[in-house]
Amino acid sequence: MKKFFEPMCLENPDVLQGIGDDGAVIKWLGSSSLVVATDTLVAGVHFPHDMEAAAIGYRSGAVNISDIAAMGAFPKYATLGLTIPGVDEQWLFQFSNGLNEVFSEFGCSLVGGDTTKGPLAVNLTLIGAAEGPCLKRCGCEDGDLVFVSGTLGDARGALELLDSNELNASGKYLRNRFEKPEARVRLGMSLLGHANACIDISDGLLADLKHLCDASEKAIVVDIDKLPISKSLLETFGYERALTYAATGGDDYELAFTVSPRNADHVLRVADWLEQKISIVGEVQEGSGVVFKEGQERRELLETSGYRHF
C-alpha cells in the first residue's frame, strides 16, 4: 500500500517523520513538534454494527489518541469525518457524548470535520504536541528491554463474547476493555528521552513488535511466561487461549516500548508514580523478526498473526 503514496511524500525540512509510524511529526515552535495521526473505523470491520453509539464514539477517540500517545505527545485538536446512513438524532447524541467523554479526559478540542451519507464509518485526525524529539518505531538497540503497559489480550477475548446477552463480571470487564480502551498518554509522555522505540498495540503484540523489528532492523525475543494477562481473561478462556490472545490479539491499545537497561529503573519508578502497570516481557537482539520462547525453548502459538488491514 505504501508504494502507491510515497511519490507524494516530498522532502520537506519541517517534516521530521513521515508515513510509516504511528503519526507524522512536524517541526513546530522551538524544540517542540506537532504530531498528526489519522484513523478510520468502519462498522462491521472495527466494531460491530449493533455496538452502542456512545461506545463507538469513545472507542473512536481513544484509538486515535493512542497513536498520539505512542509518539510521546499530548492530544490537542481533532477533526472528525463521519459517514452515517441517515440522520438519527438519538444516535448522534449518544455518539457525540461518547466522543466528548474521551476528549474531555485530555482537554482535546474538536475543531472541524465533515459529514456525509453512506455506510457507517468514523474518521478522526488528531493533532498533538510534544516537547523535544518524539518517540519512534525505529530506535531499538541491542540489549534493550521490551516493556508493555497494562494487560494484553482482553479486547481479543471480548470479541468472542459479542453475541453473549448475559455476561458475568469477567465478561463485562473484557467487553469494557474493548469498548473503552485507555490511551496511555501520560505514560507515553514520560518515556520521552528514556525509551528508544515505541508503538501502540493495535494489531496485536506479535504484529506490532514486528513493526518495531522491521523499522529498527533488529530481532525481539519475548518470554511468553512474562506476558501480563488479566484474571478475567484467564477465568473466561483458560491459560492456553488467554496466552494466545495476549500474544496475537489486537485492539488493546497498550504501549510496547524498548528501554536501555540503564534507564529501566527510572522508567519503572515513573510508571509506579503514574500508577501505571508496566511489564518487562523480552529483549532486543541482533537479527530480524519476533520469537516467543518458554524457558529456553521456542514457543509455538495457536494463532500466528495479528490484525491484517487487507
Buried (B, 14 or more C-beta within 10 A) or exposed (E): EEEEEEEEEEEEEEEBBBEBBBBBBBBBEEEEBBBBBBBBBEBEEBBBEEBBBBBBBBBBBBBBBBBBBBBBBBBBBBBBBBBBEEEEEEBBEBBBEBBBBBBEBBEBEBEEEEEEEEEBBBBBBBBBBBBEBBBBBBBBEEEBBBBBBBBBBBBBBBBBBEEEEEBEEBBEBBBBBBBBBBBBBBBBBBBBEBBBBBBBBBBBBBBBBBBBBBBBEBBBBBBBEEBBBBEBBBBBBEEEBBBBBBBBBBBBBBBBBBBBEEBBEEBBEBBEEBEBBBBBBBBBBEEEEBBBBEEEEEBEBEBEEBBEEE
